[in-house]
Amino acid sequence: MQVAVNARFLIPNRLEGIGRYSFELLSRLAVNNPEVQFHLLFDRPFSEEFLPAPNMKGHCLRPQARHPWLWYWHYEVQITRWLQKNLVDVYWGPDAFLAKSSEGTRSLMTIHDLAWEHNAHWNSSLVSKFYAQWVPQYCDRADHIISISKATTNDLVNRYGIAEKKISTIYHGLEANFATGLVEWQKIPLFNPYFLVLGSINPRKNSHRLLKAFKAYRETHGGLMHIVFAGELGKGWSSQEYRFIQECFRRSDVHYLGSVSEREKKALLYNAKGLLYPSLLEGFGLVLLEAAQFHCPILTSKLTVCEEVASHFTNNQGVVYIDPTSHEGLVKGLQALEQTTEGPSVRVQRSWDDVARETWEVILGV
């Protein structure tokens, strides 16, 4: 059996979101199915770390697809040509992109969210237009779609009119023993008592509104916590918003670290007073479960997938829900989180092995 997979998001030291999802599943699928040949389709020279099993083969289909015009070329030309030349049994797009596959090839894709449908301004106009034009076409091409939450499944049904029977909802999993085995340096706090923000700093993560609320929490309401950002500063900001964020990063009570390693992330979660995750839209929100494994108190958005994940997987103790669009709500949430001493614990144990097993069943059409 031959399986081809989009691998454009597998980039060394930048495994966030889709890249992390792709690697966790592909590494397990290949090991669990040694009789199957997996072809990973990259858009640039790739690292051997993403080919941990002998039945995994990487293919570099240049040029690098860093722009919507090049996305079109990568998927509609390069990968389509490769699939026509190399007949495979299954073609899977874990990145929400799906090239044209040959007749007889079963095609699947994973949709993480439909953010561009909710707010086109979270991306550049070209990016949002590309998604709006092509993702519905990808969905039509797919024999089956994997969604990572009920919220995303409902979006697909309500916005694109996709039949529910064509969609399988498969939640993310957790790394086994994620919160165990910390060494001594990871248990030493590097900052004053702090709130932690993990992941990309972009408009849909609500970073600008969060910083305004944090500033008020500190200067007007006498808050004691610092705030630590561990993630890259993304795009999509107005010039005014960008300047404000940069000004905040120069404050003594705001610490911007950029991207961090998995070991550094665990150390930050272990020592944090609370995780701040007031996102405006998410596909899943895996970091909520990672924080819960450390019993780290959480501030997150209500009436979003964040609430779906927290309420389904944890005991919900020590979770502060806020309206992510309300400045006052955010300030009060920060105050409440400062007083919270015990965070949630994971109630539903679900590993990436479980996710890989369920995904493989969908790939096979079981």
C-alpha positions as CSV (number, residue, x, y, z in Angstrom):
1,M,0.0,0.0,0.0
2,Q,1.3,3.5,-1.0
3,V,0.2,6.6,1.0
4,A,1.2,10.2,-0.1
5,V,0.9,13.0,2.5
6,N,1.4,16.8,2.3
7,A,4.3,17.7,4.5
8,R,4.9,21.4,3.9
9,F,4.4,22.3,7.5
10,L,7.1,19.9,8.8
11,I,9.8,22.5,9.4
12,P,12.6,22.0,12.0
13,N,12.2,24.0,15.2
14,R,8.8,25.4,14.0
15,L,6.4,22.6,14.8
16,E,3.3,24.5,15.8
17,G,-0.3,23.6,15.1
18,I,-0.6,21.8,11.8
19,G,3.1,20.8,11.8
20,R,2.8,19.3,15.2
21,Y,-0.4,17.5,14.3
22,S,1.2,16.1,11.1
23,F,4.3,14.8,12.8
24,E,2.6,13.2,15.8
25,L,0.3,11.2,13.5
26,L,2.7,10.4,10.6
27,S,5.4,9.1,12.9
28,R,2.9,6.7,14.6
29,L,1.2,5.7,11.4
30,A,4.5,4.7,9.8
31,V,5.7,2.7,12.8
32,N,2.4,1.0,13.3
33,N,2.1,0.0,9.6
34,P,5.6,-1.1,8.5
35,E,4.1,-2.8,5.4
36,V,2.9,0.6,4.1
37,Q,5.1,3.0,2.2
38,F,4.6,6.6,3.2
39,H,5.6,9.4,0.8
40,L,6.0,12.8,2.4
41,L,5.7,15.7,-0.1
42,F,7.8,18.7,1.0
43,D,8.2,22.1,-0.6
44,R,11.9,22.5,0.5
45,P,14.9,20.4,1.5
46,F,13.7,18.4,4.5
47,S,15.1,17.1,7.8
48,E,15.6,13.4,8.3
49,E,14.0,13.9,11.8
50,F,10.7,13.8,10.1
51,L,11.3,10.4,8.6
52,P,11.8,8.3,11.8
53,A,10.7,5.0,10.2
54,P,12.3,3.1,7.2
55,N,9.0,3.0,5.4
56,M,8.9,6.8,5.1
57,K,10.4,8.6,2.1
58,G,10.6,12.3,1.6
59,H,10.2,14.1,-1.7
60,C,11.2,17.8,-2.3
61,L,8.9,19.5,-4.7
62,R,10.2,23.0,-5.1
63,P,9.9,26.0,-5.1
64,Q,9.1,26.8,-1.5
65,A,5.4,27.7,-1.2
66,R,5.5,30.8,0.9
67,H,2.9,32.8,-0.9
68,P,-0.6,32.1,-2.1
69,W,0.6,32.1,-5.8
70,L,3.2,29.5,-4.9
71,W,0.6,27.5,-2.9
72,Y,-1.3,27.2,-6.1
73,W,1.8,26.1,-8.0
74,H,2.8,23.6,-5.2
75,Y,-0.6,21.8,-4.9
76,E,-2.3,22.3,-8.3
77,V,0.9,21.8,-10.4
78,Q,3.7,20.1,-8.5
79,I,1.8,17.7,-6.3
80,T,-0.8,17.0,-8.9
81,R,2.0,16.0,-11.4
82,W,3.6,13.9,-8.8
83,L,0.4,12.1,-8.0
84,Q,-0.2,11.4,-11.7
85,K,3.3,10.0,-12.1
86,N,3.3,8.0,-8.9
87,L,0.1,6.2,-8.5
88,V,-0.7,5.8,-4.8
89,D,-3.6,4.2,-2.9
90,V,-4.3,7.1,-0.5
91,Y,-3.5,10.8,-0.6
92,W,-4.0,12.8,2.6
93,G,-3.8,16.5,3.2
94,P,-3.4,17.0,7.0
95,D,-2.8,20.7,6.3
96,A,-6.3,21.5,4.8
97,F,-4.8,21.6,1.2
98,L,-5.7,18.9,-1.3
99,A,-4.2,18.5,-4.8
100,K,-6.0,16.6,-7.6
101,S,-5.4,12.9,-7.2
102,S,-5.6,10.3,-9.9
103,E,-8.6,8.1,-10.4
104,G,-8.5,5.2,-8.0
105,T,-6.7,7.1,-5.3
106,R,-8.7,7.7,-2.1
107,S,-8.2,11.3,-1.0
108,L,-8.7,12.7,2.5
109,M,-8.0,16.0,4.2
110,T,-8.0,17.4,7.7
111,I,-9.7,20.7,8.4
112,H,-8.6,22.5,11.5
113,D,-10.8,25.5,11.4
114,L,-12.4,28.0,9.0
115,A,-10.9,31.2,10.5
116,W,-11.0,33.1,7.2
117,E,-14.7,32.6,7.0
118,H,-15.1,34.2,10.5
119,N,-12.8,37.2,9.9
120,A,-10.9,37.7,6.7
121,H,-8.8,40.4,8.3
122,W,-6.9,37.9,10.4
123,N,-4.9,37.1,7.3
124,S,-3.7,39.2,4.4
125,S,-6.3,39.7,1.8
126,L,-4.5,37.4,-0.7
127,V,-4.4,34.6,1.9
128,S,-8.0,34.9,2.9
129,K,-9.1,35.0,-0.7
130,F,-7.1,31.9,-1.5
131,Y,-8.7,30.0,1.4
132,A,-12.2,31.2,0.5
133,Q,-11.8,30.2,-3.1
134,W,-9.9,26.9,-2.8
135,V,-10.8,25.2,0.5
136,P,-14.4,24.6,-0.6
137,Q,-13.0,23.0,-3.8
138,Y,-10.6,20.9,-1.7
139,C,-13.6,19.7,0.4
140,D,-15.4,18.7,-2.8
141,R,-12.4,16.8,-4.0
142,A,-12.0,14.8,-0.8
143,D,-13.6,11.4,-0.4
144,H,-13.7,12.1,3.3
145,I,-12.8,14.9,5.7
146,I,-11.3,14.8,9.2
147,S,-12.3,17.6,11.6
148,I,-10.5,18.1,14.9
149,S,-13.5,19.4,16.9
150,K,-17.3,19.5,16.9
151,A,-17.1,23.3,16.4
152,T,-15.2,22.8,13.2
153,T,-17.5,20.1,12.0
154,N,-20.5,22.4,12.6
155,D,-18.8,25.1,10.6
156,L,-18.2,22.8,7.7
157,V,-21.8,21.7,7.7
158,N,-23.3,25.1,8.2
159,R,-21.0,27.2,6.0
160,Y,-20.1,24.8,3.2
161,G,-23.1,22.5,3.2
162,I,-21.0,19.4,3.6
163,A,-23.0,16.3,4.6
164,E,-22.1,15.1,8.2
165,K,-21.6,11.6,7.0
166,K,-18.6,12.9,5.0
167,I,-16.9,14.2,8.1
168,S,-15.2,12.3,11.0
169,T,-14.5,14.3,14.1
170,I,-11.2,13.1,15.7
171,Y,-10.0,15.1,18.7
172,H,-6.3,15.7,19.3
173,G,-4.4,13.6,21.8
174,L,-1.8,14.2,24.4
175,E,1.8,13.1,24.7
176,A,2.1,10.2,27.1
177,N,3.6,11.3,30.4
178,F,3.8,14.9,29.1
179,A,4.1,16.4,32.6
180,T,6.5,13.9,34.1
181,G,10.3,13.5,34.0
182,L,11.2,17.2,34.5
183,V,14.8,17.8,35.4
184,E,15.9,20.2,38.1
185,W,16.5,23.2,35.7
186,Q,13.0,23.0,34.4
187,K,11.6,23.5,38.0
188,I,13.4,26.7,38.5
189,P,11.2,29.8,37.7
190,L,13.1,32.3,35.5
191,F,10.7,35.2,36.1
192,N,8.7,36.8,38.8
193,P,5.3,35.1,39.3
194,Y,3.9,35.2,35.8
195,F,1.0,34.4,33.5
196,L,2.0,32.5,30.4
197,V,0.9,32.9,26.7
198,L,1.9,30.0,24.4
199,G,1.8,30.0,20.6
200,S,1.8,32.5,17.8
201,I,1.0,36.1,18.6
202,N,-1.5,37.1,16.0
203,P,-4.9,38.8,15.8
204,R,-7.1,35.7,16.3
205,K,-5.1,34.9,19.4
206,N,-6.4,38.2,20.7
207,S,-2.9,39.3,21.8
208,H,-3.5,43.1,21.3
209,R,-6.6,43.1,23.4
210,L,-4.9,40.9,26.0
211,L,-2.0,43.3,26.4
212,K,-4.3,46.3,26.8
213,A,-6.1,44.4,29.5
214,F,-2.9,43.3,31.2
215,K,-1.7,46.9,31.2
216,A,-4.9,48.0,33.0
217,Y,-4.7,45.1,35.3
218,R,-1.2,46.2,36.4
219,E,-1.5,50.0,36.3
220,T,-5.1,50.5,37.4
221,H,-6.0,47.5,39.5
222,G,-2.7,46.8,41.2
223,G,-2.1,43.3,39.6
224,L,1.1,41.5,40.7
225,M,1.7,39.1,37.9
226,H,4.1,39.5,35.0
227,I,3.3,38.1,31.6
228,V,5.5,35.8,29.4
229,F,4.9,35.3,25.7
230,A,6.5,32.2,24.2
231,G,5.8,32.2,20.4
232,E,6.6,34.1,17.3
233,L,5.1,37.5,16.6
234,G,2.9,36.9,13.6
235,K,1.4,39.0,10.9
236,G,-2.0,40.6,10.4
237,W,-1.6,43.6,12.7
238,S,-2.4,47.2,11.8
239,S,0.6,49.5,12.2
240,Q,-0.9,51.0,15.3
241,E,-1.5,47.6,16.9
242,Y,2.0,46.4,16.0
243,R,3.6,49.5,17.6
244,F,1.6,49.0,20.8
245,I,2.7,45.4,21.0
246,Q,6.3,46.3,20.5
247,E,6.0,49.0,23.2
248,C,4.6,46.4,25.6
249,F,7.4,44.0,24.9
250,R,9.8,46.7,26.2
251,R,8.0,46.8,29.6
252,S,9.8,45.3,32.6
253,D,6.7,43.1,33.4
254,V,6.3,41.7,29.9
255,H,8.8,39.1,28.6
256,Y,8.8,38.1,25.0
257,L,10.8,34.9,24.4
258,G,10.0,34.0,20.7
259,S,9.8,30.3,19.9
260,V,10.7,27.9,22.6
261,S,11.6,24.2,22.6
262,E,9.3,21.5,24.0
263,R,11.5,21.2,27.1
264,E,11.4,25.0,27.6
265,K,7.6,24.9,27.1
266,K,7.2,22.3,29.8
267,A,9.4,24.3,32.2
268,L,7.3,27.5,31.5
269,L,4.0,25.6,32.2
270,Y,5.3,24.0,35.3
271,N,6.3,27.4,36.8
272,A,3.4,29.5,35.5
273,K,0.8,31.0,37.8
274,G,-1.7,30.6,34.9
275,L,-2.1,30.1,31.2
276,L,-3.8,32.9,29.2
277,Y,-5.7,31.7,26.1
278,P,-8.4,34.2,25.3
279,S,-8.5,33.2,21.6
280,L,-11.2,34.5,19.3
281,L,-11.2,31.3,17.2
282,E,-9.5,27.9,17.4
283,G,-9.7,24.6,15.7
284,F,-8.9,22.7,19.0
285,G,-6.6,24.4,21.5
286,L,-4.2,21.6,22.5
287,V,-2.3,23.9,24.9
288,L,-5.3,23.9,27.2
289,L,-4.8,20.1,27.8
290,E,-1.0,20.5,28.1
291,A,-1.6,23.1,30.9
292,A,-4.1,20.9,32.6
293,Q,-1.5,18.1,32.9
294,F,0.5,20.5,35.0
295,H,-2.6,21.6,37.0
296,C,-1.9,25.1,35.7
297,P,-4.9,27.5,36.2
298,I,-6.3,28.7,32.8
299,L,-8.0,31.8,31.5
300,T,-9.8,31.1,28.2
301,S,-12.7,32.1,26.0
302,K,-16.3,31.0,26.6
303,L,-18.7,29.9,23.9
304,T,-15.8,28.7,21.6
305,V,-14.0,25.5,21.0
306,C,-11.9,26.4,24.0
307,E,-14.9,25.7,26.2
308,E,-15.7,22.5,24.3
309,V,-12.1,21.2,24.9
310,A,-11.8,22.3,28.6
311,S,-15.2,21.0,29.6
312,H,-14.9,17.7,27.7
313,F,-11.4,16.8,28.7
314,T,-10.8,18.3,32.2
315,N,-12.6,18.6,35.5
316,N,-12.9,22.4,34.8
317,Q,-11.5,23.3,38.2
318,G,-9.4,26.5,38.1
319,V,-10.6,27.5,34.6
320,V,-11.7,31.1,34.3
321,Y,-14.0,31.7,31.3
322,I,-14.2,35.2,29.8
323,D,-15.8,37.1,26.9
324,P,-12.7,37.5,24.7
325,T,-14.1,40.7,23.1
326,S,-14.6,42.4,26.5
327,H,-11.8,44.6,27.9
328,E,-13.4,44.7,31.3
329,G,-14.0,40.9,31.2
330,L,-10.4,40.3,30.4
331,V,-9.2,42.5,33.3
332,K,-11.5,40.8,35.7
333,G,-10.4,37.5,34.4
334,L,-6.8,38.3,35.1
335,Q,-7.7,39.4,38.6
336,A,-9.6,36.1,39.2
337,L,-6.8,34.0,37.8
338,E,-4.3,35.7,40.1
339,Q,-6.4,34.4,43.0
340,T,-6.8,30.9,41.6
341,T,-4.5,28.4,43.4
342,E,-5.4,25.1,41.8
343,G,-5.8,24.4,38.1
344,P,-7.7,21.7,36.2
345,S,-6.6,18.1,35.7
346,V,-7.2,16.0,32.7
347,R,-10.3,13.9,33.1
348,V,-10.3,12.1,29.7
349,Q,-7.0,10.4,28.9
350,R,-6.5,10.4,25.2
351,S,-3.1,9.8,23.6
352,W,-1.8,10.5,20.1
353,D,-1.8,6.7,19.7
354,D,-5.6,6.9,20.0
355,V,-5.7,9.6,17.4
356,A,-3.4,7.7,15.0
357,R,-5.6,4.6,15.3
358,E,-8.8,6.4,14.6
359,T,-7.2,8.4,11.7
360,W,-5.9,5.1,10.1
361,E,-9.4,3.7,10.2
362,V,-10.6,6.7,8.3
363,I,-7.7,6.5,5.8
364,L,-8.7,2.9,5.2
365,G,-12.3,3.8,4.8
366,V,-13.4,1.5,7.8
